[in-house]
């Protein structure tokens, strides 16, 4: 299960990036992709399993997404922000993964409530770093 989540997290930005080029709503696309990963591959038996699932997806997604960002940094010669960006996006993707998975108890339908909160948090984060 953990390998599926990690591989999914690493591959997801490569799949979602072309979609984001067509639909410029990264907060929406990325959170839906992570929700699908967590919905189909996460273990919901305990709080510990939920936290581990969110951590695996959040970290693997953030690292992979930062690969794309590093190409932009290379073209702008602004290497000073890479460490900060990796740290902040890792926290963001872990937090949004938690928001997606924590509301889920015995009913997976609660994933939609968590997904809505995750999309809102990601939207607010993107607005704050763009300003």
GUDREN-569362 format. One record per residue: x, y, z of N, C-alpha, C, O in turn; residue in three letters. Coordinates in pm, whole numbers, padded with zeros to 5 digits, always signed. Layout:
# GUDREN-569362
XYZXYZXYZXYZAla/...
# end
This chain:
# GUDREN-569362
+00081-00119+00000+00000+00000+00000+00086+00126+00000+00060+00218-00077Unk/+00189+00131+00085+00272+00253+00092+00345+00278-00039+00364+00393-00080Unk/+00385+00171-00105+00454+00187-00232+00360+00246-00337+00401+00328-00419Unk/+00233+00205-00336+00135+00262-00428+00115+00411-00403+00107+00491-00496Unk/+00106+00448-00275+00090+00589-00242+00212+00671-00281+00199+00780-00337Unk/+00330+00619-00252+00454+00692-00286+00470+00706-00436+00498+00815-00486Unk/+00452+00596-00509+00463+00604-00655+00357+00696-00714+00384+00774-00804Unk/+00238+00686-00662+00131+00775-00708+00164+00920-00681+00139+01007-00766Unk/+00219+00948-00564+00258+01085-00530+00368+01137-00620+00366+01254-00661Unk/+00465+01052-00651+00574+01094-00739+00529+01113-00883+00577+01203-00952Unk/+00437+01030-00930+00392+01035-01069+00286+01144-01091+00280+01202-01199Unk/+00205+01171-00990+00091+01263-01004+00124+01399-01063+00052+01444-01152Unk/+00229+01468-01019+00258+01598-01080+00287+01590-01230+00256+01683-01304Unk/+00346+01481-01272+00375+01465-01415+00246+01445-01496+00238+01484-01612Unk/+00147+01384-01432+00018+01363-01498-00067+01490-01490-00134+01526-01586Unk/-00064+01557-01375-00150+01674-01358-00097+01799-01427-00174+01889-01458Unk/+00033+01806-01452+00091+01926-01513+00030+01957-01650-00007+02073-01673Unk/+00018+01860-01742-00046+01893-01870-00192+01938-01854-00240+02023-01929Unk/-00261+01880-01758-00401+01919-01733-00404+02063-01682-00492+02140-01720Unk/-00308+02098-01596-00302+02235-01543-00269+02336-01651-00306+02453-01639Unk/-00202+02294-01756-00175+02384-01868-00304+02416-01944-00321+02527-01995Unk/-00395+02319-01950-00524+02341-02016-00623+02411-01923-00695+02502-01966Unk/-00627+02369-01799-00716+02426-01698-00628+02488-01589-00579+02415-01502Unk/-00608+02617-01591-00512+02678-01498-00564+02692-01354-00570+02802-01299Unk/-00601+02581-01296-00647+02578-01158-00569+02471-01082-00623+02365-01049Unk/-00440+02496-01054-00358+02391-00992-00410+02345-00857-00399+02227-00824Unk/-00467+02435-00780-00520+02397-00649-00632+02295-00663-00645+02205-00580Unk/-00712+02306-00766-00822+02213-00790-00771+02080-00844-00806+01974-00793Unk/-00689+02086-00948-00639+01964-01014-00555+01881-00916-00576+01760-00902Unk/-00459+01945-00848-00369+01872-00759-00443+01807-00643-00412+01694-00606Unk/-00539+01876-00586-00611+01819-00472-00703+01705-00514-00721+01610-00439Unk/-00761+01714-00630-00844+01604-00680-00756+01481-00705-00795+01369-00672Unk/-00639+01501-00762-00547+01389-00787-00506+01324-00655-00506+01202-00643Unk/-00470+01406-00556-00432+01349-00426-00550+01280-00358-00532+01176-00294Unk/-00670+01336-00372-00788+01271-00313-00812+01135-00377-00847+01039-00309Unk/-00794+01127-00508-00811+00997-00576-00708+00896-00526-00741+00779-00503Unk/-00585+00941-00509-00481+00851-00455-00520+00801-00316-00516+00682-00287Unk/-00557+00896-00230-00592+00859-00092-00719+00776-00086-00731+00687-00002Unk/-00813+00804-00174-00939+00730-00175-00917+00583-00213-00975+00493-00153Unk/-00833+00561-00313-00817+00425-00363-00705+00345-00296-00709+00222-00296Unk/-00604+00413-00240-00489+00339-00190-00460+00354-00041-00376+00281+00012Unk/-00526+00446+00027-00494+00469+00169-00558+00363+00258-00660+00303+00224Unk/-00495+00342+00372-00545+00250+00473-00615+00333+00579-00555+00423+00638Unk/-00742+00303+00605-00822+00382+00697-00843+00314+00833-00932+00353+00908Unk/-00762+00214+00865-00788+00135+00987-00764+00214+01114-00834+00193+01213Unk/-00667+00303+01115-00638+00378+01237-00594+00519+01203-00563+00550+01088Unk/-00592+00603+01304-00543+00739+01286-00398+00739+01240-00358+00819+01156Unk/-00319+00648+01296-00178+00637+01256-00166+00608+01107-00083+00668+01038Unk/-00247+00516+01056-00244+00484+00913-00285+00603+00828-00227+00626+00722Unk/-00384+00680+00874-00426+00799+00800-00313+00901+00795-00286+00959+00690Unk/-00247+00923+00909-00137+01018+00914-00021+00974+00825+00038+01056+00754Unk/+00010+00846+00829+00118+00794+00744+00083+00807+00596+00168+00841+00515Unk/-00041+00779+00561-00086+00792+00422-00073+00936+00374-00021+00962+00265Unk/-00120+01029+00456-00111+01171+00420+00034+01215+00408+00068+01293+00318Unk/+00119+01168+00496+00261+01203+00492+00328+01151+00366+00402+01224+00300Unk/+00302+01026+00332+00363+00966+00212+00319+01040+00087+00402+01075+00003Unk/+00189+01065+00074+00138+01133-00045+00188+01278-00049+00234+01325-00153Unk/+00180+01348+00063+00222+01488+00067+00368+01507+00033+00401+01595-00046Unk/+00455+01427+00093+00598+01443+00068+00635+01401-00074+00709+01472-00142Unk/+00585+01287-00119+00621+01242-00253+00567+01338-00360+00635+01365-00459Unk/+00447+01389-00340+00390+01484-00435+00472+01613-00436+00503+01666-00543Unk/+00508+01665-00319+00583+01791-00311+00722+01778-00372+00767+01869-00442Unk/+00789+01668-00348+00923+01649-00406+00915+01644-00558+00993+01708-00627Unk/+00820+01568-00608+00805+01556-00753+00765+01689-00815+00817+01726-00921Unk/+00674+01760-00752+00633+01890-00804+00749+01989-00804+00760+02073-00893Unk/+00836+01979-00705+00951+02068-00698+01052+02045-00810+01130+02133-00843Unk/+01049+01926-00869+01132+01900-00986+01092+01996-01098+01178+02057-01162Unk/+00962+02011-01121+00914+02105-01222+00956+02247-01187+01002+02323-01273Unk/+00939+02282-01062+00972+02418-01019+01121+02446-01035+01161+02559-01064Unk/+01202+02344-01015+01347+02365-01027+01387+02406-01168+01484+02479-01186Unk/+01312+02361-01269+01339+02405-01406+01315+02555-01421+01390+02623-01490Unk/+01211+02607-01356+01183+02750-01359+01289+02829-01284+01330+02937-01328Unk/+01334+02776-01172+01438+02844-01096+01567+02851-01177+01636+02953-01177Unk/+01598+02743-01246+01719+02739-01328+01714+02847-01436+01815+02911-01465Unk/+01598+02866-01496+01587+02966-01602+01591+03109-01549+01625+03201-01623Unk/+01556+03128-01422+01558+03264-01364+01683+03291-01283+01704+03404-01237Unk/+01767+03191-01263+01889+03203-01182+01861+03248-01039+01943+03318-00979Unk/+01747+03210-00985+01711+03245-00848+01711+03118-00763+01605+03065-00730Unk/+01829+03069-00730+01843+02942-00660+01818+02952-00510+01803+02850-00442Unk/+01813+03073-00459+01799+03092-00314+01663+03047-00262+01652+03011-00144Unk/+01562+03047-00344+01428+03013-00297+01396+02865-00304+01291+02823-00255Unk/+01482+02785-00364+01449+02643-00383+01427+02569-00251+01330+02495-00238Unk/+01515+02587-00155+01499+02520-00025+01371+02562+00045+01299+02479+00099Unk/+01345+02692+00045+01223+02743+00109+01099+02692+00038+01000+02655+00102Unk/+01104+02690-00094+00990+02642-00172+00963+02494-00145+00848+02454-00129Unk/+01068+02414-00139+01052+02272-00111+00992+02252+00028+00902+02170+00045Unk/+01041+02326+00125+00988+02316+00262+00841+02356+00268+00759+02284+00325Unk/+00807+02471+00208+00669+02520+00215+00572+02432+00137+00460+02407+00182Unk/+00613+02385+00020+00521+02300-00057+00504+02163+00007+00398+02102-00003Unk/+00609+02115+00073+00594+01988+00145+00493+02004+00258+00407+01918+00277Unk/+00503+02113+00333+00405+02139+00439+00265+02154+00381+00168+02101+00436Unk/+00254+02228+00271+00123+02247+00208+00061+02115+00165-00054+02087+00197Unk/+00137+02034+00093+00080+01910+00041+00053+01808+00151-00040+01728+00140Unk/+00133+01809+00257+00103+01723+00372-00025+01770+00439-00112+01689+00473Unk/-00038+01902+00460-00157+01957+00526-00283+01931+00444-00387+01894+00500Unk/-00275+01949+00313-00395+01925+00232-00429+01776+00225-00546+01739+00219Unk/-00326+01691+00226-00352+01547+00230-00420+01509+00362-00510+01425+00364Unk/-00377+01572+00470-00443+01549+00600-00589+01595+00596-00678+01525+00644Unk/-00611+01712+00539-00749+01761+00531-00838+01668+00450-00956+01653+00479Unk/-00780+01606+00349-00858+01514+00267-00890+01386+00343-01003+01338+00338Unk/-00793+01332+00413-00809+01197+00469-00865+01196+00612-00931+01099+00649Unk/-00841+01297+00692-00883+01292+00832-01035+01287+00853-01080+01218+00944Unk/-01115+01358+00772-01260+01348+00796-01319+01209+00769-01431+01180+00810Unk/-01244+01126+00701-01295+00994+00665-01298+00906+00789-01193+00879+00849Unk/-01414+00862+00827-01426+00765+00937-01458+00630+00874-01373+00572+00807Unk/-01577+00582+00894-01616+00456+00831-01678+00481+00694-01693+00388+00614Unk/-01714+00605+00668-01780+00640+00543-01684+00722+00457-01647+00832+00494Unk/-01646+00669+00344-01551+00738+00256-01612+00861+00189-01541+00939+00127Unk/-01743+00879+00202-01808+00995+00141-01760+01127+00203-01770+01232+00140Unk/-01709+01122+00325-01658+01243+00390-01532+01296+00322-01486+01406+00352Unk/-01477+01219+00231-01359+01265+00160-01389+01392+00080-01300+01473+00057Unk/-01514+01410+00038-01552+01530-00037-01546+01656+00049-01508+01762+00000Unk/-01582+01644+00176-01572+01758+00267-01425+01795+00287-01388+01912+00283Unk/-01342+01693+00309-01199+01718+00325-01137+01774+00199-01050+01861+00205Unk/-01180+01724+00085-01129+01773-00044-01163+01921-00061-01078+01997-00108Unk/-01282+01961-00025-01322+02101-00036-01232+02191+00049-01189+02297+00005Unk/-01204+02147+00172-01115+02224+00260-00973+02229+00205-00906+02332+00213Unk/-00927+02118+00149-00792+02113+00092-00780+02207-00028-00679+02275-00043Unk/-00882+02209-00112-00880+02299-00228-00876+02444-00181-00803+02526-00237Unk/-00955+02477-00080-00956+02613-00026-00818+02651+00031-00768+02759+00003Unk/-00758+02562+00110-00626+02591+00166-00522+02610+00056-00441+02702+00063Unk/-00523+02524-00044-00427+02533-00154-00449+02664-00232-00352+02730-00270Unk/-00573+02700-00256-00605+02826-00323-00550+02945-00244-00486+03033-00302Unk/-00574+02947-00114-00526+03057-00030-00373+03063-00026-00314+03171-00026Unk/-00310+02945-00022-00164+02939-00025-00111+02999-00156-00021+03083-00154Unk/-00167+02955-00268-00123+03007-00399-00141+03159-00408-00056+03229-00462Unk/-00251+03209-00356-00276+03354-00357-00173+03427-00271-00127+03535-00308Unk/-00138+03368-00158-00045+03437-00067+00098+03440-00121+00169+03539-00100Unk/+00141+03335-00189+00278+03335-00242+00287+03412-00373+00397+03453-00411Unk/+00176+03432-00442+00178+03508-00567+00174+03658-00542+00210+03737-00629Unk/+00131+03696-00424+00118+03840-00394+00249+03906-00365+00253+04027-00338Unk/
# end
